[in-house]
Amino acid sequence: LVSEVWFFHKALMGAVRTASSMGYDTIVSVHDEGDSLKKLIASKKADGYIFLRAVEDDPNISMLSERNIPFAVIGNCRDKNALCVDCRNEEHASELTERLVGMGAGKLLLLLGDMSHTVNTERRRGVEKVAENVSVVTGVQTAEDVDRALENAGEYDAVIAGDDLLCLKVDSSSNRRNVKLLSSLYPSPLIKGMDGVVAAEGNDPSLLGSESAGLLIENLNNREKISGEK
């Protein structure tokens, strides 16, 4: 399991509760280059794995898939063995963009973080599907990145932040005065109630975690049943 900030904490808790209710304990492992996963696989302490974020060309996912070890992913994953929980990120991004266009925002500036995270690719696709005039800046992570992007973007009617943390950085930027309309592609308590911020619809992360655990355990039970029938 890979965990950080609010979304991942809630998703983790959902997975833990569901696993416990179905008779499974949970081991939490921090995402790295694969050493901790290799140790877990070697120890045989885990029957299956849950990834709380989908990452392009993730070596950990490849490692499990090659060994035919069951795993679930919150998000979309191209690996044929992945049990994926769809977060509808593209759909939510399109819906938010339609709202902004309906509010008179003709020219949009989209700020996205690490594009190896499939959520950002999906959100970009959702915005571009609706927007006729959108400038996209990727790899935006620090406050300095945000300041630079806002300063270099020229004129725009609205800024779409790829997530809640980027939204906060835009709101505190020295170039905030140039932002007429601010929005976030992910809603969270961090931005709830912020003046002038339009947030996309979002899934309950605890439900996503619960669904991922349920899918994984169902798969494990099916494998055990098939093995017992041989």
Disulfide bonds with the S-S distance in Angstrom:
none
